[in-house]
Amino acid sequence: DTRQAVIEARSQGLVPFCITIDKEAADYLPYLFGADGFALVERAGQLPERLLQLYRRLRR
């Protein structure tokens, strides 16, 4: 179960983060990863820039 895996990872000091192309992800990913634990990438061409933005945000 994904939720349990996320909980176990957090208990070990890891910070799971999900990147998705699923436009309906906002319906279920907050439950699994938290409100700030996922990002939607609508087009593959956005991925490099989006990854850079996410990396900068996660390093803070």
FENJO-V298438 format. One record per residue. N is the residue number from 1. PHI is phi in degrees with one decimal (999 if undefined). D_CENTER is the distance of its C-alpha to the mean C-alpha in Angstrom with 2 decimals. Layout:
<<N	PHI	D_CENTER> <N	PHI	D_CENTER>>
This chain:
<<1	999	16.26> <2	-60.6	12.47> <3	-57.6	12.73> <4	-65.6	15.44> <5	-62.8	13.73> <6	-64.5	10.92> <7	-61.5	13.97> <8	-65.3	15.95> <9	-62.2	13.57> <10	-62.4	13.44> <11	-66.1	17.19> <12	-97.9	17.57> <13	87.7	16.03> <14	-90.0	12.77> <15	-122.5	9.44> <16	-64.2	6.86> <17	-144.4	3.28> <18	-113.6	2.48> <19	-114.4	4.70> <20	-133.5	7.42> <21	-109.3	11.01> <22	-77.2	11.83> <23	-66.8	13.43> <24	-97.9	13.74> <25	-60.7	10.14> <26	-64.1	10.82> <27	-77.2	13.47> <28	-131.3	11.72> <29	-67.8	7.96> <30	-59.0	9.09> <31	-65.8	11.47> <32	-81.6	9.38> <33	-115.8	6.57> <34	91.6	8.52> <35	-60.8	9.09> <36	-106.7	7.25> <37	-99.1	4.22> <38	-153.4	2.48> <39	-141.3	5.11> <40	-99.9	8.17> <41	-116.9	10.57> <42	-80.7	13.90> <43	-132.9	16.07> <44	-56.0	15.97> <45	-64.4	18.02> <46	-81.0	15.35> <47	-57.0	13.11> <48	-58.3	15.13> <49	-66.9	15.27> <50	-64.5	11.66> <51	-62.7	10.84> <52	-62.4	13.68> <53	-61.1	12.58> <54	-65.9	9.21> <55	-59.8	11.39> <56	-61.3	13.94> <57	-66.0	11.93> <58	-69.7	10.63> <59	-74.5	14.27> <60	-66.8	15.77>>
